[in-house]
Amino acid sequence: MSKLLTLILVIVAVWSLAKGFRRKDPSRHAPEAAPEQMVNCHYCGLYLPQSEALAEAGKFFCCAEHRRRAG
Ligand SMILES: [Zn+2]
């Protein structure tokens, strides 16, 4: 019976360690801390962040050339 208790304690210890490592990992990497709104170019369909896109009449474009061609 004490052998089983030791086994359970070992499993719990390993599990909590693994859980701790997993919790530490994403904060270190922080892949998308501030996810930006992504938009599609209305002309060619290119996917780009809204801050890099050119907006006109509620539509987004990847460059001035595509905005001019679509307009
Ligand atoms: Zn485009």
N, CA, C, O and the ligand as a Tripos MOL2 file, in Angstrom:
@<TRIPOS>MOLECULE
protein
  285   283    72     0     0
PROTEIN
NO_CHARGES

@<TRIPOS>ATOM
      1 N           0.8440   -1.2160    0.0000 N.3       1 MET1
      2 CA          0.0000    0.0000    0.0000 C.3       1 MET1
      3 C           0.8700    1.2530    0.0000 C.2       1 MET1
      4 O           0.5550    2.2300   -0.6800 O.2       1 MET1
      5 N           1.9840    1.2260    0.7770 N.am      2 SER2
      6 CA          2.8700    2.3900    0.8290 C.3       2 SER2
      7 C           3.5810    2.5910   -0.5060 C.2       2 SER2
      8 O           3.9480    3.7080   -0.8700 O.2       2 SER2
      9 N           3.7680    1.4730   -1.2350 N.am      3 LYS3
     10 CA          4.4080    1.5450   -2.5380 C.3       3 LYS3
     11 C           3.5160    2.3400   -3.5090 C.2       3 LYS3
     12 O           3.9920    3.1590   -4.2960 O.2       3 LYS3
     13 N           2.2180    2.0680   -3.4220 N.am      4 LEU4
     14 CA          1.2480    2.7600   -4.2840 C.3       4 LEU4
     15 C           1.2250    4.2530   -3.9630 C.2       4 LEU4
     16 O           1.1490    5.0940   -4.8590 O.2       4 LEU4
     17 N           1.2940    4.5660   -2.6610 N.am      5 LEU5
     18 CA          1.2760    5.9700   -2.2260 C.3       5 LEU5
     19 C           2.5050    6.7080   -2.7640 C.2       5 LEU5
     20 O           2.4040    7.8530   -3.2040 O.2       5 LEU5
     21 N           3.6610    6.0470   -2.7250 N.am      6 THR6
     22 CA          4.9040    6.6290   -3.2520 C.3       6 THR6
     23 C           4.7700    6.8820   -4.7490 C.2       6 THR6
     24 O           5.1670    7.9280   -5.2640 O.2       6 THR6
     25 N           4.1990    5.8950   -5.4290 N.am      7 LEU7
     26 CA          4.0020    6.0150   -6.8750 C.3       7 LEU7
     27 C           3.1240    7.2180   -7.1990 C.2       7 LEU7
     28 O           3.4260    7.9860   -8.1120 O.2       7 LEU7
     29 N           2.0390    7.3790   -6.4500 N.am      8 ILE8
     30 CA          1.1180    8.5130   -6.6510 C.3       8 ILE8
     31 C           1.8470    9.8390   -6.4030 C.2       8 ILE8
     32 O           1.6890   10.7960   -7.1620 O.2       8 ILE8
     33 N           2.6440    9.8810   -5.3330 N.am      9 LEU9
     34 CA          3.3890   11.1010   -5.0070 C.3       9 LEU9
     35 C           4.3650   11.4670   -6.1190 C.2       9 LEU9
     36 O           4.5180   12.6380   -6.4700 O.2       9 LEU9
     37 N           5.0330   10.4310   -6.6770 N.am     10 VAL10
     38 CA          5.9860   10.6590   -7.7750 C.3      10 VAL10
     39 C           5.2450   11.1910   -8.9980 C.2      10 VAL10
     40 O           5.7010   12.1350   -9.6430 O.2      10 VAL10
     41 N           4.1070   10.5860   -9.3140 N.am     11 ILE11
     42 CA          3.3080   11.0170  -10.4760 C.3      11 ILE11
     43 C           2.8550   12.4670  -10.2970 C.2      11 ILE11
     44 O           2.9510   13.2730  -11.2230 O.2      11 ILE11
     45 N           2.3670   12.7890   -9.1110 N.am     12 VAL12
     46 CA          1.9050   14.1520   -8.8290 C.3      12 VAL12
     47 C           3.0600   15.1450   -8.9290 C.2      12 VAL12
     48 O           2.8900   16.2420   -9.4600 O.2      12 VAL12
     49 N           4.2300   14.7670   -8.4230 N.am     13 ALA13
     50 CA          5.4020   15.6430   -8.4700 C.3      13 ALA13
     51 C           5.8300   15.9050   -9.9040 C.2      13 ALA13
     52 O           6.0940   17.0480  -10.2770 O.2      13 ALA13
     53 N           5.8990   14.8520  -10.7070 N.am     14 VAL14
     54 CA          6.2910   14.9750  -12.1140 C.3      14 VAL14
     55 C           5.2640   15.8040  -12.8830 C.2      14 VAL14
     56 O           5.6170   16.6510  -13.7030 O.2      14 VAL14
     57 N           3.9940   15.5440  -12.6030 N.am     15 TRP15
     58 CA          2.8960   16.2380  -13.3020 C.3      15 TRP15
     59 C           2.9160   17.7430  -13.0100 C.2      15 TRP15
     60 O           2.7550   18.5680  -13.9100 O.2      15 TRP15
     61 N           3.1210   18.0820  -11.7180 N.am     16 SER16
     62 CA          3.1430   19.4990  -11.3410 C.3      16 SER16
     63 C           4.3670   20.2020  -11.9170 C.2      16 SER16
     64 O           4.3010   21.3800  -12.2670 O.2      16 SER16
     65 N           5.4950   19.4770  -12.0160 N.am     17 LEU17
     66 CA          6.7010   20.0400  -12.6230 C.3      17 LEU17
     67 C           6.4510   20.3280  -14.0970 C.2      17 LEU17
     68 O           6.7830   21.4050  -14.5940 O.2      17 LEU17
     69 N           5.8650   19.3590  -14.7890 N.am     18 ALA18
     70 CA          5.5690   19.4970  -16.2170 C.3      18 ALA18
     71 C           4.6030   20.6490  -16.4460 C.2      18 ALA18
     72 O           4.7540   21.4130  -17.4000 O.2      18 ALA18
     73 N           3.6240   20.7720  -15.5820 N.am     19 LYS19
     74 CA          2.6320   21.8400  -15.6700 C.3      19 LYS19
     75 C           3.2960   23.2060  -15.4830 C.2      19 LYS19
     76 O           2.9610   24.1770  -16.1620 O.2      19 LYS19
     77 N           4.2570   23.2550  -14.5320 N.am     20 GLY20
     78 CA          4.9750   24.4960  -14.2630 C.3      20 GLY20
     79 C           5.8090   24.9300  -15.4400 C.2      20 GLY20
     80 O           5.8700   26.1160  -15.7640 O.2      20 GLY20
     81 N           6.4690   23.9510  -16.1000 N.am     21 PHE21
     82 CA          7.2900   24.2580  -17.2690 C.3      21 PHE21
     83 C           6.4290   24.7730  -18.4130 C.2      21 PHE21
     84 O           6.7760   25.7290  -19.1080 O.2      21 PHE21
     85 N           5.2910   24.1020  -18.5820 N.am     22 ARG22
     86 CA          4.4010   24.4790  -19.6760 C.3      22 ARG22
     87 C           3.8680   25.8990  -19.4760 C.2      22 ARG22
     88 O           3.7040   26.6560  -20.4330 O.2      22 ARG22
     89 N           3.6000   26.2460  -18.2050 N.am     23 ARG23
     90 CA          3.0410   27.5610  -17.9110 C.3      23 ARG23
     91 C           4.0920   28.6490  -18.1450 C.2      23 ARG23
     92 O           3.7650   29.7640  -18.5520 O.2      23 ARG23
     93 N           5.3760   28.3040  -17.8800 N.am     24 LYS24
     94 CA          6.4500   29.2760  -18.0100 C.3      24 LYS24
     95 C           6.7610   29.5620  -19.4760 C.2      24 LYS24
     96 O           7.1630   30.6720  -19.8260 O.2      24 LYS24
     97 N           6.5730   28.5600  -20.3280 N.am     25 ASP25
     98 CA          6.9980   28.6400  -21.7240 C.3      25 ASP25
     99 C           6.3250   29.7430  -22.5570 C.2      25 ASP25
    100 O           7.0340   30.5190  -23.1970 O.2      25 ASP25
    101 N           4.9920   29.8440  -22.5750 N.am     26 PRO26
    102 CA          4.3800   30.8460  -23.4710 C.3      26 PRO26
    103 C           4.6920   32.2830  -23.0880 C.2      26 PRO26
    104 O           4.7770   33.1440  -23.9630 O.2      26 PRO26
    105 N           4.8650   32.5620  -21.8040 N.am     27 SER27
    106 CA          5.1540   33.9230  -21.3640 C.3      27 SER27
    107 C           6.5300   34.3540  -21.8380 C.2      27 SER27
    108 O           6.7630   35.5380  -22.0820 O.2      27 SER27
    109 N           7.4610   33.3780  -21.9710 N.am     28 ARG28
    110 CA          8.8130   33.6770  -22.4000 C.3      28 ARG28
    111 C           8.8260   34.0320  -23.8890 C.2      28 ARG28
    112 O           9.5170   34.9540  -24.3230 O.2      28 ARG28
    113 N           8.0450   33.2760  -24.6490 N.am     29 HIS29
    114 CA          8.0380   33.5000  -26.0940 C.3      29 HIS29
    115 C           7.1290   34.6740  -26.4760 C.2      29 HIS29
    116 O           7.5110   35.5310  -27.2720 O.2      29 HIS29
    117 N           5.9290   34.7020  -25.9040 N.am     30 ALA30
    118 CA          4.9310   35.7420  -26.1970 C.3      30 ALA30
    119 C           4.8210   35.9960  -27.6990 C.2      30 ALA30
    120 O           5.2080   37.0640  -28.1750 O.2      30 ALA30
    121 N           4.3010   35.0310  -28.4440 N.am     31 PRO31
    122 CA          4.2850   35.1660  -29.9110 C.3      31 PRO31
    123 C           3.4120   36.3060  -30.4110 C.2      31 PRO31
    124 O           3.8170   37.0510  -31.3040 O.2      31 PRO31
    125 N           2.2420   36.4470  -29.8560 N.am     32 GLU32
    126 CA          1.3600   37.5330  -30.2750 C.3      32 GLU32
    127 C           0.8070   38.2360  -29.0370 C.2      32 GLU32
    128 O          -0.3220   37.9810  -28.6180 O.2      32 GLU32
    129 N           1.6130   39.1190  -28.4610 N.am     33 ALA33
    130 CA          1.2220   39.8310  -27.2530 C.3      33 ALA33
    131 C           0.0750   40.7890  -27.5610 C.2      33 ALA33
    132 O          -0.8880   40.8790  -26.8000 O.2      33 ALA33
    133 N           0.1850   41.5010  -28.6770 N.am     34 ALA34
    134 CA         -0.8570   42.4310  -29.1010 C.3      34 ALA34
    135 C          -1.2830   42.0680  -30.5230 C.2      34 ALA34
    136 O          -0.7620   42.6240  -31.4900 O.2      34 ALA34
    137 N          -2.2200   41.1460  -30.6510 N.am     35 PRO35
    138 CA         -2.6440   40.7270  -31.9900 C.3      35 PRO35
    139 C          -3.2870   41.8620  -32.7540 C.2      35 PRO35
    140 O          -4.2130   42.5150  -32.2720 O.2      35 PRO35
    141 N          -2.7800   42.0860  -33.9540 N.am     36 GLU36
    142 CA         -3.2580   43.2030  -34.7620 C.3      36 GLU36
    143 C          -4.3730   42.7500  -35.6960 C.2      36 GLU36
    144 O          -4.4010   41.6000  -36.1360 O.2      36 GLU36
    145 N          -5.2780   43.6540  -35.9880 N.am     37 GLN37
    146 CA         -6.3770   43.3950  -36.9180 C.3      37 GLN37
    147 C          -5.7840   43.1480  -38.3110 C.2      37 GLN37
    148 O          -5.0250   43.9690  -38.8250 O.2      37 GLN37
    149 N          -6.1400   42.0110  -38.9100 N.am     38 MET38
    150 CA         -5.6500   41.6870  -40.2390 C.3      38 MET38
    151 C          -6.7440   41.9600  -41.2690 C.2      38 MET38
    152 O          -7.9220   41.6960  -41.0280 O.2      38 MET38
    153 N          -6.3340   42.4920  -42.4190 N.am     39 VAL39
    154 CA         -7.2890   42.8150  -43.4790 C.3      39 VAL39
    155 C          -6.7970   42.2450  -44.8080 C.2      39 VAL39
    156 O          -5.6190   41.9160  -44.9500 O.2      39 VAL39
    157 N          -7.6910   42.1330  -45.7670 N.am     40 ASN40
    158 CA         -7.3500   41.6650  -47.1050 C.3      40 ASN40
    159 C          -7.3510   42.8380  -48.0770 C.2      40 ASN40
    160 O          -8.2060   43.7200  -47.9940 O.2      40 ASN40
    161 N          -6.3960   42.8470  -48.9930 N.am     41 CYS41
    162 CA         -6.3920   43.8380  -50.0670 C.3      41 CYS41
    163 C          -7.6180   43.5800  -50.9370 C.2      41 CYS41
    164 O          -7.8450   42.4570  -51.3860 O.2      41 CYS41
    165 N          -8.3990   44.6200  -51.1680 N.am     42 HIS42
    166 CA         -9.6300   44.4760  -51.9530 C.3      42 HIS42
    167 C          -9.3270   44.1330  -53.4090 C.2      42 HIS42
    168 O         -10.1760   43.5810  -54.1100 O.2      42 HIS42
    169 N          -8.1230   44.4580  -53.8610 N.am     43 TYR43
    170 CA         -7.7630   44.2450  -55.2630 C.3      43 TYR43
    171 C          -7.1440   42.8630  -55.4900 C.2      43 TYR43
    172 O          -7.6030   42.1130  -56.3520 O.2      43 TYR43
    173 N          -6.0950   42.5210  -54.7140 N.am     44 CYS44
    174 CA         -5.3780   41.2660  -54.9520 C.3      44 CYS44
    175 C          -5.6070   40.2300  -53.8540 C.2      44 CYS44
    176 O          -5.2080   39.0750  -54.0020 O.2      44 CYS44
    177 N          -6.2520   40.6360  -52.7460 N.am     45 GLY45
    178 CA         -6.5640   39.6840  -51.6830 C.3      45 GLY45
    179 C          -5.4160   39.4180  -50.7320 C.2      45 GLY45
    180 O          -5.5030   38.5040  -49.9120 O.2      45 GLY45
    181 N          -4.3450   40.1880  -50.8170 N.am     46 LEU46
    182 CA         -3.2030   40.0200  -49.9240 C.3      46 LEU46
    183 C          -3.6170   40.2820  -48.4760 C.2      46 LEU46
    184 O          -4.3560   41.2210  -48.1790 O.2      46 LEU46
    185 N          -3.1210   39.4260  -47.5910 N.am     47 TYR47
    186 CA         -3.4450   39.4920  -46.1740 C.3      47 TYR47
    187 C          -2.3680   40.3100  -45.4830 C.2      47 TYR47
    188 O          -1.1950   39.9400  -45.5200 O.2      47 TYR47
    189 N          -2.7440   41.4160  -44.8520 N.am     48 LEU48
    190 CA         -1.7570   42.2750  -44.2060 C.3      48 LEU48
    191 C          -2.3520   42.9620  -42.9780 C.2      48 LEU48
    192 O          -3.5720   43.0870  -42.8620 O.2      48 LEU48
    193 N          -1.4790   43.4130  -42.0500 N.am     49 PRO49
    194 CA         -1.9860   44.1210  -40.8680 C.3      49 PRO49
    195 C          -2.6690   45.4240  -41.2660 C.2      49 PRO49
    196 O          -2.2670   46.0830  -42.2240 O.2      49 PRO49
    197 N          -3.7020   45.7820  -40.5190 N.am     50 GLN50
    198 CA         -4.4800   46.9770  -40.8490 C.3      50 GLN50
    199 C          -3.6210   48.2430  -40.8280 C.2      50 GLN50
    200 O          -3.8670   49.1790  -41.5890 O.2      50 GLN50
    201 N          -2.6130   48.2650  -39.9520 N.am     51 SER51
    202 CA         -1.7480   49.4490  -39.8450 C.3      51 SER51
    203 C          -0.9260   49.6540  -41.1060 C.2      51 SER51
    204 O          -0.5190   50.7780  -41.4020 O.2      51 SER51
    205 N          -0.6710   48.5670  -41.8660 N.am     52 GLU52
    206 CA          0.1190   48.6680  -43.0970 C.3      52 GLU52
    207 C          -0.7620   48.8190  -44.3270 C.2      52 GLU52
    208 O          -0.2680   49.0950  -45.4210 O.2      52 GLU52
    209 N          -2.0720   48.6360  -44.1490 N.am     53 ALA53
    210 CA         -2.9870   48.6950  -45.2890 C.3      53 ALA53
    211 C          -3.4330   50.1300  -45.5560 C.2      53 ALA53
    212 O          -3.4350   50.9740  -44.6600 O.2      53 ALA53
    213 N          -3.8060   50.3850  -46.7950 N.am     54 LEU54
    214 CA         -4.3680   51.6840  -47.1750 C.3      54 LEU54
    215 C          -5.8790   51.5340  -47.2220 C.2      54 LEU54
    216 O          -6.4040   50.6660  -47.9190 O.2      54 LEU54
    217 N          -6.5730   52.3790  -46.4810 N.am     55 ALA55
    218 CA         -8.0270   52.2840  -46.4150 C.3      55 ALA55
    219 C          -8.6660   53.3440  -47.2900 C.2      55 ALA55
    220 O          -8.1980   54.4790  -47.3700 O.2      55 ALA55
    221 N          -9.7600   52.9400  -47.9500 N.am     56 GLU56
    222 CA        -10.5360   53.8980  -48.7340 C.3      56 GLU56
    223 C         -11.9570   53.3900  -48.8480 C.2      56 GLU56
    224 O         -12.1910   52.2700  -49.3030 O.2      56 GLU56
    225 N         -12.9020   54.2110  -48.4360 N.am     57 ALA57
    226 CA        -14.3340   53.8900  -48.4820 C.3      57 ALA57
    227 C         -14.6380   52.5400  -47.8350 C.2      57 ALA57
    228 O         -15.4210   51.7480  -48.3590 O.2      57 ALA57
    229 N         -14.0010   52.2890  -46.6820 N.am     58 GLY58
    230 CA        -14.2640   51.0610  -45.9420 C.3      58 GLY58
    231 C         -13.5800   49.8340  -46.5180 C.2      58 GLY58
    232 O         -13.7850   48.7260  -46.0210 O.2      58 GLY58
    233 N         -12.7710   50.0070  -47.5550 N.am     59 LYS59
    234 CA        -12.0300   48.8940  -48.1610 C.3      59 LYS59
    235 C         -10.5530   49.0880  -47.9020 C.2      59 LYS59
    236 O         -10.0790   50.2050  -47.6980 O.2      59 LYS59
    237 N          -9.8280   47.9660  -47.9130 N.am     60 PHE60
    238 CA         -8.3960   48.0270  -47.6400 C.3      60 PHE60
    239 C          -7.6020   47.5690  -48.8500 C.2      60 PHE60
    240 O          -8.0310   46.7060  -49.6150 O.2      60 PHE60
    241 N          -6.4180   48.1800  -49.0010 N.am     61 PHE61
    242 CA         -5.5440   47.8380  -50.1170 C.3      61 PHE61
    243 C          -4.1120   47.6860  -49.6300 C.2      61 PHE61
    244 O          -3.7090   48.3250  -48.6580 O.2      61 PHE61
    245 N          -3.3370   46.8290  -50.3150 N.am     62 CYS62
    246 CA         -1.9680   46.5550  -49.8810 C.3      62 CYS62
    247 C          -1.0120   47.6580  -50.3090 C.2      62 CYS62
    248 O           0.0340   47.8440  -49.6880 O.2      62 CYS62
    249 N          -1.3590   48.3910  -51.3640 N.am     63 CYS63
    250 CA         -0.4860   49.4560  -51.8530 C.3      63 CYS63
    251 C          -1.3190   50.4910  -52.5980 C.2      63 CYS63
    252 O          -2.4800   50.2510  -52.9310 O.2      63 CYS63
    253 N          -0.7050   51.6510  -52.8550 N.am     64 ALA64
    254 CA         -1.3980   52.7480  -53.5460 C.3      64 ALA64
    255 C          -1.8120   52.3450  -54.9580 C.2      64 ALA64
    256 O          -2.8560   52.7650  -55.4570 O.2      64 ALA64
    257 N          -0.9800   51.5300  -55.5890 N.am     65 GLU65
    258 CA         -1.2450   51.0710  -56.9590 C.3      65 GLU65
    259 C          -2.5700   50.2840  -57.0110 C.2      65 GLU65
    260 O          -3.3910   50.4990  -57.9030 O.2      65 GLU65
    261 N          -2.7610   49.3850  -56.0590 N.am     66 HIS66
    262 CA         -3.9900   48.5820  -56.0420 C.3      66 HIS66
    263 C          -5.2040   49.4180  -55.6560 C.2      66 HIS66
    264 O          -6.3160   49.1630  -56.1180 O.2      66 HIS66
    265 N          -4.9860   50.4050  -54.8160 N.am     67 ARG67
    266 CA         -6.0770   51.2900  -54.4390 C.3      67 ARG67
    267 C          -6.5210   52.0950  -55.6670 C.2      67 ARG67
    268 O          -7.7130   52.3100  -55.8850 O.2      67 ARG67
    269 N          -5.5470   52.5300  -56.4550 N.am     68 ARG68
    270 CA         -5.8260   53.3120  -57.6620 C.3      68 ARG68
    271 C          -6.5370   52.4480  -58.7140 C.2      68 ARG68
    272 O          -7.5010   52.8870  -59.3410 O.2      68 ARG68
    273 N          -6.0490   51.2150  -58.8980 N.am     69 ARG69
    274 CA         -6.6370   50.3140  -59.9060 C.3      69 ARG69
    275 C          -8.0720   49.9120  -59.5490 C.2      69 ARG69
    276 O          -8.9380   49.8210  -60.4200 O.2      69 ARG69
    277 N          -8.3080   49.6730  -58.2540 N.am     70 ALA70
    278 CA         -9.6490   49.2500  -57.8330 C.3      70 ALA70
    279 C         -10.6220   50.4220  -57.8930 C.2      70 ALA70
    280 O         -11.8080   50.2480  -58.1710 O.2      70 ALA70
    281 N         -10.1000   51.6130  -57.6270 N.am     71 GLY71
    282 CA        -10.9590   52.7790  -57.6340 C.3      71 GLY71
    283 C         -11.2500   53.1990  -59.0520 C.2      71 GLY71
    284 O         -11.9670   54.1760  -59.2720 O.2      71 GLY71
    285 ZN         -3.1310   44.3660  -53.3950 Zn       72 ZN72
@<TRIPOS>BOND
     1     1     2 1
     2     2     3 1
     3     3     4 2
     4     3     5 am
     5     5     6 1
     6     6     7 1
     7     7     8 2
     8     7     9 am
     9     9    10 1
    10    10    11 1
    11    11    12 2
    12    11    13 am
    13    13    14 1
    14    14    15 1
    15    15    16 2
    16    15    17 am
    17    17    18 1
    18    18    19 1
    19    19    20 2
    20    19    21 am
    21    21    22 1
    22    22    23 1
    23    23    24 2
    24    23    25 am
    25    25    26 1
    26    26    27 1
    27    27    28 2
    28    27    29 am
    29    29    30 1
    30    30    31 1
    31    31    32 2
    32    31    33 am
    33    33    34 1
    34    34    35 1
    35    35    36 2
    36    35    37 am
    37    37    38 1
    38    38    39 1
    39    39    40 2
    40    39    41 am
    41    41    42 1
    42    42    43 1
    43    43    44 2
    44    43    45 am
    45    45    46 1
    46    46    47 1
    47    47    48 2
    48    47    49 am
    49    49    50 1
    50    50    51 1
    51    51    52 2
    52    51    53 am
    53    53    54 1
    54    54    55 1
    55    55    56 2
    56    55    57 am
    57    57    58 1
    58    58    59 1
    59    59    60 2
    60    59    61 am
    61    61    62 1
    62    62    63 1
    63    63    64 2
    64    63    65 am
    65    65    66 1
    66    66    67 1
    67    67    68 2
    68    67    69 am
    69    69    70 1
    70    70    71 1
    71    71    72 2
    72    71    73 am
    73    73    74 1
    74    74    75 1
    75    75    76 2
    76    75    77 am
    77    77    78 1
    78    78    79 1
    79    79    80 2
    80    79    81 am
    81    81    82 1
    82    82    83 1
    83    83    84 2
    84    83    85 am
    85    85    86 1
    86    86    87 1
    87    87    88 2
    88    87    89 am
    89    89    90 1
    90    90    91 1
    91    91    92 2
    92    91    93 am
    93    93    94 1
    94    94    95 1
    95    95    96 2
    96    95    97 am
    97    97    98 1
    98    98    99 1
    99    99   100 2
   100    99   101 am
   101   101   102 1
   102   102   103 1
   103   103   104 2
   104   103   105 am
   105   105   106 1
   106   106   107 1
   107   107   108 2
   108   107   109 am
   109   109   110 1
   110   110   111 1
   111   111   112 2
   112   111   113 am
   113   113   114 1
   114   114   115 1
   115   115   116 2
   116   115   117 am
   117   117   118 1
   118   118   119 1
   119   119   120 2
   120   119   121 am
   121   121   122 1
   122   122   123 1
   123   123   124 2
   124   123   125 am
   125   125   126 1
   126   126   127 1
   127   127   128 2
   128   127   129 am
   129   129   130 1
   130   130   131 1
   131   131   132 2
   132   131   133 am
   133   133   134 1
   134   134   135 1
   135   135   136 2
   136   135   137 am
   137   137   138 1
   138   138   139 1
   139   139   140 2
   140   139   141 am
   141   141   142 1
   142   142   143 1
   143   143   144 2
   144   143   145 am
   145   145   146 1
   146   146   147 1
   147   147   148 2
   148   147   149 am
   149   149   150 1
   150   150   151 1
   151   151   152 2
   152   151   153 am
   153   153   154 1
   154   154   155 1
   155   155   156 2
   156   155   157 am
   157   157   158 1
   158   158   159 1
   159   159   160 2
   160   159   161 am
   161   161   162 1
   162   162   163 1
   163   163   164 2
   164   163   165 am
   165   165   166 1
   166   166   167 1
   167   167   168 2
   168   167   169 am
   169   169   170 1
   170   170   171 1
   171   171   172 2
   172   171   173 am
   173   173   174 1
   174   174   175 1
   175   175   176 2
   176   175   177 am
   177   177   178 1
   178   178   179 1
   179   179   180 2
   180   179   181 am
   181   181   182 1
   182   182   183 1
   183   183   184 2
   184   183   185 am
   185   185   186 1
   186   186   187 1
   187   187   188 2
   188   187   189 am
   189   189   190 1
   190   190   191 1
   191   191   192 2
   192   191   193 am
   193   193   194 1
   194   194   195 1
   195   195   196 2
   196   195   197 am
   197   197   198 1
   198   198   199 1
   199   199   200 2
   200   199   201 am
   201   201   202 1
   202   202   203 1
   203   203   204 2
   204   203   205 am
   205   205   206 1
   206   206   207 1
   207   207   208 2
   208   207   209 am
   209   209   210 1
   210   210   211 1
   211   211   212 2
   212   211   213 am
   213   213   214 1
   214   214   215 1
   215   215   216 2
   216   215   217 am
   217   217   218 1
   218   218   219 1
   219   219   220 2
   220   219   221 am
   221   221   222 1
   222   222   223 1
   223   223   224 2
   224   223   225 am
   225   225   226 1
   226   226   227 1
   227   227   228 2
   228   227   229 am
   229   229   230 1
   230   230   231 1
   231   231   232 2
   232   231   233 am
   233   233   234 1
   234   234   235 1
   235   235   236 2
   236   235   237 am
   237   237   238 1
   238   238   239 1
   239   239   240 2
   240   239   241 am
   241   241   242 1
   242   242   243 1
   243   243   244 2
   244   243   245 am
   245   245   246 1
   246   246   247 1
   247   247   248 2
   248   247   249 am
   249   249   250 1
   250   250   251 1
   251   251   252 2
   252   251   253 am
   253   253   254 1
   254   254   255 1
   255   255   256 2
   256   255   257 am
   257   257   258 1
   258   258   259 1
   259   259   260 2
   260   259   261 am
   261   261   262 1
   262   262   263 1
   263   263   264 2
   264   263   265 am
   265   265   266 1
   266   266   267 1
   267   267   268 2
   268   267   269 am
   269   269   270 1
   270   270   271 1
   271   271   272 2
   272   271   273 am
   273   273   274 1
   274   274   275 1
   275   275   276 2
   276   275   277 am
   277   277   278 1
   278   278   279 1
   279   279   280 2
   280   279   281 am
   281   281   282 1
   282   282   283 1
   283   283   284 2
@<TRIPOS>SUBSTRUCTURE
     1 MET1         2 RESIDUE 1 A MET
     2 SER2         6 RESIDUE 1 A SER
     3 LYS3        10 RESIDUE 1 A LYS
     4 LEU4        14 RESIDUE 1 A LEU
     5 LEU5        18 RESIDUE 1 A LEU
     6 THR6        22 RESIDUE 1 A THR
     7 LEU7        26 RESIDUE 1 A LEU
     8 ILE8        30 RESIDUE 1 A ILE
     9 LEU9        34 RESIDUE 1 A LEU
    10 VAL10       38 RESIDUE 1 A VAL
    11 ILE11       42 RESIDUE 1 A ILE
    12 VAL12       46 RESIDUE 1 A VAL
    13 ALA13       50 RESIDUE 1 A ALA
    14 VAL14       54 RESIDUE 1 A VAL
    15 TRP15       58 RESIDUE 1 A TRP
    16 SER16       62 RESIDUE 1 A SER
    17 LEU17       66 RESIDUE 1 A LEU
    18 ALA18       70 RESIDUE 1 A ALA
    19 LYS19       74 RESIDUE 1 A LYS
    20 GLY20       78 RESIDUE 1 A GLY
    21 PHE21       82 RESIDUE 1 A PHE
    22 ARG22       86 RESIDUE 1 A ARG
    23 ARG23       90 RESIDUE 1 A ARG
    24 LYS24       94 RESIDUE 1 A LYS
    25 ASP25       98 RESIDUE 1 A ASP
    26 PRO26      102 RESIDUE 1 A PRO
    27 SER27      106 RESIDUE 1 A SER
    28 ARG28      110 RESIDUE 1 A ARG
    29 HIS29      114 RESIDUE 1 A HIS
    30 ALA30      118 RESIDUE 1 A ALA
    31 PRO31      122 RESIDUE 1 A PRO
    32 GLU32      126 RESIDUE 1 A GLU
    33 ALA33      130 RESIDUE 1 A ALA
    34 ALA34      134 RESIDUE 1 A ALA
    35 PRO35      138 RESIDUE 1 A PRO
    36 GLU36      142 RESIDUE 1 A GLU
    37 GLN37      146 RESIDUE 1 A GLN
    38 MET38      150 RESIDUE 1 A MET
    39 VAL39      154 RESIDUE 1 A VAL
    40 ASN40      158 RESIDUE 1 A ASN
    41 CYS41      162 RESIDUE 1 A CYS
    42 HIS42      166 RESIDUE 1 A HIS
    43 TYR43      170 RESIDUE 1 A TYR
    44 CYS44      174 RESIDUE 1 A CYS
    45 GLY45      178 RESIDUE 1 A GLY
    46 LEU46      182 RESIDUE 1 A LEU
    47 TYR47      186 RESIDUE 1 A TYR
    48 LEU48      190 RESIDUE 1 A LEU
    49 PRO49      194 RESIDUE 1 A PRO
    50 GLN50      198 RESIDUE 1 A GLN
    51 SER51      202 RESIDUE 1 A SER
    52 GLU52      206 RESIDUE 1 A GLU
    53 ALA53      210 RESIDUE 1 A ALA
    54 LEU54      214 RESIDUE 1 A LEU
    55 ALA55      218 RESIDUE 1 A ALA
    56 GLU56      222 RESIDUE 1 A GLU
    57 ALA57      226 RESIDUE 1 A ALA
    58 GLY58      230 RESIDUE 1 A GLY
    59 LYS59      234 RESIDUE 1 A LYS
    60 PHE60      238 RESIDUE 1 A PHE
    61 PHE61      242 RESIDUE 1 A PHE
    62 CYS62      246 RESIDUE 1 A CYS
    63 CYS63      250 RESIDUE 1 A CYS
    64 ALA64      254 RESIDUE 1 A ALA
    65 GLU65      258 RESIDUE 1 A GLU
    66 HIS66      262 RESIDUE 1 A HIS
    67 ARG67      266 RESIDUE 1 A ARG
    68 ARG68      270 RESIDUE 1 A ARG
    69 ARG69      274 RESIDUE 1 A ARG
    70 ALA70      278 RESIDUE 1 A ALA
    71 GLY71      282 RESIDUE 1 A GLY
    72 ZN72       285 GROUP 0 **** ****
